[in-house]
Amino acid sequence: MMKNRISDGADVPYFFRDLMAMITDVTEDEWGTPKDPSTKLTKENTLRTYAKRGFSKKFAESIVYRLSPEMFVKSLNTRPKAVIALLADDYKSYDSSTNATNVSKKLADCFVDIIRTAAGLVPQSEFERQRLMQQAYDLKMRFGEYLRDEADNVCTFPGCGRLLSVAENGVVSYLFEVGLIDKSKEAKVDNLLAFCPYCHATYLFDSNKKRCKELAGIKKILVAHKQSMRLLDGMPLEKEIIGVITKIKNLKEKDLLDPSLDPKDIKEKLIPDDNLALYKTVKGYVDTYYVTLKEIIESADKRGEIDYDEVQDQMKAIYKRLKKANKSNVEIFNEISEKVHKVSLQEDIYCQIVVAYFIAKCEVFDAVSE
Ligand SMILES: [Zn+2]
């Protein structure tokens, strides 16, 4: 139907590629098409077969979690009005409620459905579908808000990144579902995640063990983060830190004081091989900012803009609490940065610079014992 209306006479393989580019960002190299590097002809023939007899399971599986019906709708809506009207007329014979306004959405849903079916990720019966819909509804009622918050309002499915609520024209709408991670286990909060409706609908019928394990790993990180947030909840941190951060933001390279005036060896606090990324990040910030930041904080303290002793004690207390809860160094660095972010509402990168400073000052992380 779409080939008739929007292909501009292109041949099947060309149009097929076009159609795929509308619904997924998966490139042709990653498509699960039979690997025969010998000829382009094989590929073209495969695509012709797909167009005639439907997708192979492998192909559908390679794109099913990376579909973007939103993109498909947007692309269709850029076509001439007359074309959309014709498509709507065509589709009416399948769905009588179709009109020019909703045809793009209906086609997108239909396309997603075709791909999910080819991937084998659809209910076995209407009864099963209804049972699962009811279960999802119940889970959302009971755990929805908590899990959406745990997910920080972003779909937890790897590679998705869709927001779970959007504000548009002053109206907030919540677009998410709650799904079981391991479907053979109980529907308890530690076995549940918040997903966008697309990932939820696909994963609902997926019994892939590897994917289940991947989601369990994500859940673990989210739970650990939530636990840290609870630990730090109510722990004070001087909001005057904002003044310091504002100054960091405005620093130009020429404002930086010579770092060699007070060389700090981060190796005394962090072992590079424990976590190289953390070591390099902290070292980079300390090398660049330590001396300048020390000057900024000390003069702010002198002017009474910040109570430096107080901030030092608070940082130390926050660190101790996370350390006691057996958090890793990376977790500690991230959680304290986030705490600074929460207090100041300044961008993460500046908050990390502040934390790196307190690491160099020994408030955060104990000296590495020999
Ligand atoms: Zn998603």
Boltz pocket constraint, residues with backbone or C-beta under 6 A from the ligand:
constraints:
  - pocket:
      binder: B
      contacts: [[A, 155], [A, 156], [A, 157], [A, 160], [A, 161], [A, 162], [A, 195], [A, 196], [A, 197], [A, 198], [A, 199], [A, 200]]
      max_distance: 6.0
